[in-house]
Amino acid sequence: MAKYSYDEAGNMAGYFLITFLALVLVPATFSTIKPLPQAVTDGCQCTPCKENRQRLEKLQKGFPKITKKAVALLLGWSLLGYVSFRVVGATVENKVYDPFEILGIGAGASEKEIKSHFKRLSLRYHPDKVRATANQTIEMIQQKFVDITKAYKSLTDETIRKNWELYGNPDGRQEMSMGIALPQWIIESKNNVWVLTVYGLLFGGALPALVGRWWFGSRERTKDGVHARSAAEYFKSLREESNMDQIISTLSKSFTWEHPAKSSNSDADELQRLEHEITVVAGKAWQAVQSVIREGNDACKRAFVLVFAHLLRLEVKRSSLVKEQVQILQQTPILLNSLLNITLARNWLFPSLDIMRLHAYLVQALPPSPSFMTLKDGVESKLTNPRAAWFAQLPGITSADGASHTVTSYNGLIQVLDDKSDNRVPDIKRALSKWGHVDLVDISFKVIGERVVSPSSIVYLVVKLRLKSPISQPSSDKNTAKQELDADQVKRRVKLNDELEEEFLKSRNDAEDLNDSAVASAVHAPHWPGERKPSWWIVLADDKSNRVVVPPLKITDIPSARLPEADAHEALLQHDYRAYKIQFQSPPNIGMFTWKVYVVSDTFVGEEVTRDITMKIEEAPLSASDEMEDEISEPDEDSLAGQMAAMRGGSVKKRKEESDDDSLEEDSDKNDSSSDSDSD
């Protein structure tokens, strides 16, 4: 029968508790720790971007926010430290019986040496010879002598030594003892009430509450990270013909569940002031949004007032509202991605493009619809220049400034401002040096190992992109000058690029490996609450039917052009680009399919590239082996192969019937040959 023993000192329980706490605390702590923000040296260095970074640093300074998770971690680490201190200072009892260690002699000692050593110890530790001290009791002295005597007999007595060698104990076989890593005070009867209470709270209350919170919390959120009711509202509100205004209204409804209501009304005056300014600036457009907001709650209205204050670049004067505005803006990309996934699931093109573009409007703090564009005096602006909103992304330029110019390019705007000796030009040039202007070098459809696209084949849309500055900057670097290539060099470059493209198509990566070209890191985004790394969507679509052909590919790290002045042909030869691919299956029918490729930025308004592309589906040409098989003649009727083919029902070549003329000619030939032989 097993004998259970409890850990008197609680050492084993301490080890168990240390292990459990470490397994929980270490991952939880690492998930809480955020890296310190580093100074941005390669980002946009224009004045508004620098001021934005300083403003964000001020918001992040101060005492860290104390959350429930932080308090729990602090208590957990405190308990871990206390238990570790107790375990380190505890006395560990050696359970392995070793008579040599008890006697204090080596394992190779002879029997004579053992007897001699025992005599000396017995004279020294005999209870009659030792007097009790403050640190020793009579029981301790007696036990010491008993241990020495038992160890001596274990080494000299044949029976006792055999017991020790076989069972590890001089007394022979012992009852099976199983240790339990619980201190004895836990199972004492006087502590039963407290122990059962703790067990009941942990396993009957805390554990079901945690599991229930996790379960119901996971059901409340979709895989995109939005509230389930927000996703349901998106499904119900979005339509195939939804425009930008309707998408904004749909987005506003989700703040009812995404942004919790604030119990404090201390910010009511500031919110009322912002709403009044938005009404003056946005006019009818804001009234249309208000009709949607009324269907929600105060949290929805509060959140969208702050969003529109950001889009219209209105100053928020209360620090608490500024922090709240930052939190809401940082949440909007998640909501927009959920909106985009819903429209892409239905293959709607134009709503998907508007949602992609809305990212850039939020980043650059620009009204996403012309209905929101008014001048400062409240009079609705008649924008004759479609690029007026695009110019407002530049530092110091407003929509009204952009509307006052008739130029349609950044070079033209800089030229106009230079003529006026405008002091905003240096900042504008610094901002445009960190700009995401995409140059579409080439697009094509490729099938591995084939020259044509056949029905139902695996096709790759290959898009080759690079970034170029939107303003002309002549290069003075000799290394980046155009290289004049002869015909042989062009052939070698084309062959090398074809080999690299074939290798890229066979790989599993969506993007080609980066070369030594520079990649934009933090770009110009002076109104966005954080550093912005640009991304783009590549969309293959049929705009005539408002359908997305294949799911779009979101890409980052487009390299900057090494040869800014090189055209598309030169960029292809010099491999001055990065290739991206989208895999899909071609249509099962033969014909011509005219589609369009969109490259849409999520950071810069108006930086969008489109290109028409045609896919020709045709039957694959016959291979050499197929042609050879077609050229093989049918077997003759009189041959063995022909007879077997005829038995199987196959086609055979009929025996050619000889005509009378042919037989006469053969007979005459025979006669002539015989006459010639006779004459000889």
Salt bridges, closest charged atoms under 4 A:
GLU93 OE1 - LYS95 NZ 3.24
GLU111 OE2 - LYS115 NZ 3.64
ASP128 OD2 - HIS126 ND1 3.59
GLU165 OE2 - ARG161 NE 3.24
ASP171 OD2 - LYS150 NZ 3.46
GLU233 OE1 - LYS236 NZ 3.66
GLU233 OE2 - LYS253 NZ 3.49
GLU240 OE2 - ARG547 NH1 2.62
GLU258 OE1 - ARG221 NH1 2.82
ASP267 OD2 - ARG302 NH2 3.05
ASP267 OD1 - ARG318 NE 2.56
GLU270 OE2 - ARG273 NH2 2.54
GLU275 OE1 - LYS301 NZ 3.48
GLU277 OE2 - ARG273 NH1 2.53
GLU324 OE2 - HIS259 NE2 2.61
GLU324 OE2 - ARG302 NE 2.82
ASP354 OD1 - ARG357 NH1 3.19
ASP401 OD2 - ARG424 NH1 3.44
ASP422 OD2 - ARG424 NH2 2.80
ASP427 OD1 - ARG430 NH2 2.67
ASP439 OD2 - ARG466 NE 2.83
GLU501 OE1 - LYS446 NZ 3.55
GLU501 OE2 - LYS464 NZ 2.96
GLU512 OE2 - HIS575 NE2 3.06
GLU531 OE2 - ARG53 NH1 3.88
ASP542 OD1 - LYS544 NZ 3.46
ASP543 OD2 - LYS596 NZ 3.24
ASP557 OD1 - LYS533 NZ 3.08
GLU570 OE1 - LYS482 NZ 3.99
ASP576 OD2 - ARG466 NH1 2.75
ASP576 OD1 - ARG562 NH1 3.75
ASP602 OD2 - ARG532 NH2 3.13
ASP602 OD2 - LYS554 NZ 3.99
GLU607 OE1 - HIS437 ND1 2.80
GLU608 OE2 - ARG357 NH2 2.80
ASP612 OD1 - LYS596 NZ 3.94
GLU637 OE2 - LYS654 NZ 3.88
ASP638 OD2 - ARG655 NE 3.33
GLU657 OE2 - ARG655 NH2 3.72
